[in-house]
Amino acid sequence: MNDVEIRKDMFAWYGAAMYAAQLFEVELVTLLLGLKRLRDPDTKPQEYDDLDKLLSRKTLGALLKELEKHCIIPQEFKNMLTNYRDKRNFLAHEFFYARANDMKSRKGLEKLMQELQEVEQQLRTADQITMKMSEDVRTASGINQKDFQTYVESQLKSK
């Protein structure tokens, strides 16, 4: 593999890690919407749409603070969520500047790919944990999982 190919692979892993971060953020919004339903089952559909738009504009850190308003989060789990937030923020705001010297060599690029693979896996884990929480909240609030999936698919098709 030549240096151009390994550089492309490194950028692909960067994209995969950022994609995993995005999935985590979207799932946090879904969890917060489910918590709204659990707290207030009489919420009108338009209110959910408005809340979704509001939450979707928030940063990952703000979403985590919003989650703390609605849940008691054990310190160990809070630390884990904070770590995920920090990893996402490092990727989005500092990664290329902080790792510029590593991008100058094949060995450095290989090191970056390994780092990005680890971050991607950690952020996927964050998404999976949050997804399980969302499912539990939907079940507790009486939302049928099949109906929910059908709704999500219809929303994706309409965009």
Backbone torsions as a table, in degrees:
resi	resn	phi	psi	omega
1	MET	NA	127.8	179.9
2	ASN	-84.0	173.9	-175.5
3	ASP	-63.2	-32.5	178.5
4	VAL	-65.3	-43.7	-179.3
5	GLU	-66.1	-42.1	-179.6
6	ILE	-68.9	-33.6	176.0
7	ARG	-65.0	-42.2	176.7
8	LYS	-60.8	-42.1	178.8
9	ASP	-62.7	-40.6	178.7
10	MET	-62.6	-43.7	178.3
11	PHE	-65.7	-35.6	176.9
12	ALA	-63.3	-41.3	178.1
13	TRP	-68.1	-33.7	174.9
14	TYR	-61.9	-46.5	178.8
15	GLY	-60.9	-40.8	179.0
16	ALA	-64.0	-40.6	179.2
17	ALA	-66.6	-41.8	178.6
18	MET	-68.1	-35.5	176.3
19	TYR	-62.9	-43.3	177.9
20	ALA	-61.8	-38.8	177.3
21	ALA	-63.3	-41.1	179.1
22	GLN	-64.4	-42.0	177.3
23	LEU	-60.0	-41.8	178.6
24	PHE	-60.9	-45.9	179.9
25	GLU	-62.6	-44.3	180.0
26	VAL	-63.2	-40.3	-179.9
27	GLU	-67.7	-33.3	174.7
28	LEU	-62.6	-40.4	176.5
29	VAL	-61.8	-44.7	178.4
30	THR	-60.0	-42.9	178.2
31	LEU	-61.6	-44.5	179.9
32	LEU	-64.9	-37.0	175.9
33	LEU	-65.2	-40.0	176.9
34	GLY	-64.4	-39.3	177.5
35	LEU	-64.4	-36.1	175.8
36	LYS	-60.4	-45.1	179.7
37	ARG	-63.4	-40.4	-179.6
38	LEU	-63.9	-41.1	-179.7
39	ARG	-75.0	-37.1	-173.6
40	ASP	-138.1	81.0	-175.7
41	PRO	-63.8	-14.7	-178.8
42	ASP	-91.6	10.1	179.1
43	THR	-61.1	135.0	-179.8
44	LYS	-76.2	149.5	180.0
45	PRO	-53.4	-39.8	-179.8
46	GLN	-62.3	-34.6	177.7
47	GLU	-64.1	-37.6	176.8
48	TYR	-65.5	-41.9	178.2
49	ASP	-60.4	-44.6	179.6
50	ASP	-64.1	-42.8	179.2
51	LEU	-65.6	-39.9	177.8
52	ASP	-59.7	-45.9	179.0
53	LYS	-62.0	-42.4	179.6
54	LEU	-64.2	-49.5	-177.9
55	LEU	-66.0	-35.9	-178.3
56	SER	-66.4	-18.6	177.9
57	ARG	-89.5	-9.5	-176.8
58	LYS	-80.6	154.0	175.5
59	THR	-74.9	165.6	178.1
60	LEU	-59.1	-42.4	178.2
61	GLY	-60.8	-41.3	178.9
62	ALA	-67.5	-36.3	177.6
63	LEU	-65.3	-39.5	178.1
64	LEU	-66.3	-38.0	176.1
65	LYS	-65.1	-38.4	177.7
66	GLU	-63.5	-40.2	178.2
67	LEU	-61.1	-40.1	179.8
68	GLU	-64.1	-25.6	177.5
69	LYS	-68.8	-24.1	-171.9
70	HIS	-112.3	-10.1	-176.6
71	CYS	-138.5	150.5	167.7
72	ILE	-87.7	117.4	-175.6
73	ILE	-107.7	118.5	177.5
74	PRO	-57.6	145.5	-174.9
75	GLN	-55.9	-40.4	-179.9
76	GLU	-62.1	-42.7	179.0
77	PHE	-69.3	-39.4	177.4
78	LYS	-60.2	-43.0	178.1
79	ASN	-61.7	-40.4	178.7
80	MET	-63.9	-45.5	178.7
81	LEU	-62.4	-40.5	178.2
82	THR	-63.3	-39.9	177.3
83	ASN	-62.1	-43.4	177.6
84	TYR	-61.9	-43.3	178.5
85	ARG	-60.1	-45.2	-179.0
86	ASP	-63.0	-39.9	178.3
87	LYS	-64.1	-43.3	178.9
88	ARG	-63.0	-45.0	-179.2
89	ASN	-65.7	-38.5	176.8
90	PHE	-60.8	-46.2	178.8
91	LEU	-58.7	-47.9	-173.7
92	ALA	-71.7	-32.9	-169.0
93	HIS	-116.8	-18.9	-172.2
94	GLU	-131.7	-18.9	-168.0
95	PHE	-50.7	-55.5	-173.8
96	PHE	-67.7	-35.5	177.2
97	TYR	-69.2	-47.7	-176.7
98	ALA	-68.4	-27.1	-176.2
99	ARG	-109.3	17.6	-177.0
100	ALA	-57.1	-42.2	-179.1
101	ASN	-65.4	-34.6	178.7
102	ASP	-67.0	-24.6	-177.7
103	MET	-77.8	-3.5	-177.2
104	LYS	-87.8	-11.3	-177.2
105	SER	-135.7	158.3	177.6
106	ARG	-61.2	-44.1	179.5
107	LYS	-62.0	-41.1	178.3
108	GLY	-64.7	-41.6	178.2
109	LEU	-63.7	-39.5	177.0
110	GLU	-63.4	-40.1	177.7
111	LYS	-63.4	-42.0	178.9
112	LEU	-65.0	-40.2	178.3
113	MET	-61.6	-41.6	178.5
114	GLN	-62.7	-44.7	178.8
115	GLU	-60.5	-45.5	-178.5
116	LEU	-66.2	-36.9	176.8
117	GLN	-62.5	-40.8	178.7
118	GLU	-66.3	-43.7	179.1
119	VAL	-64.5	-43.0	178.5
120	GLU	-57.7	-44.3	-179.4
121	GLN	-65.8	-40.0	178.6
122	GLN	-64.2	-41.5	179.6
123	LEU	-70.7	-32.8	173.7
124	ARG	-65.4	-37.9	176.3
125	THR	-62.8	-43.0	177.6
126	ALA	-59.3	-43.2	178.4
127	ASP	-62.9	-43.6	-179.1
128	GLN	-64.6	-41.3	177.5
129	ILE	-62.2	-46.7	-179.0
130	THR	-66.0	-37.4	178.0
131	MET	-62.3	-42.0	178.4
132	LYS	-64.2	-41.2	176.9
133	MET	-61.4	-43.2	179.2
134	SER	-60.7	-44.3	179.0
135	GLU	-60.9	-43.7	179.7
136	ASP	-63.0	-41.1	179.3
137	VAL	-67.0	-42.5	178.5
138	ARG	-62.0	-42.6	178.4
139	THR	-62.1	-45.6	-179.5
140	ALA	-63.6	-29.9	-178.4
141	SER	-93.5	5.3	174.5
142	GLY	85.4	16.1	178.8
143	ILE	-87.7	122.7	178.2
144	ASN	-71.1	129.0	-176.4
145	GLN	-61.5	-39.1	179.8
146	LYS	-66.1	-43.9	177.9
147	ASP	-62.4	-39.2	179.2
148	PHE	-63.1	-45.4	-179.8
149	GLN	-62.9	-41.0	177.5
150	THR	-61.7	-41.6	178.5
151	TYR	-63.1	-46.7	-179.5
152	VAL	-58.9	-46.0	-179.2
153	GLU	-62.9	-37.7	179.4
154	SER	-67.7	-35.4	179.1
155	GLN	-69.1	-37.0	178.4
156	LEU	-66.7	-38.0	179.6
157	LYS	-70.2	-30.0	-176.1
158	SER	-81.4	-7.0	-177.6
159	LYS	-96.9	NA	NA
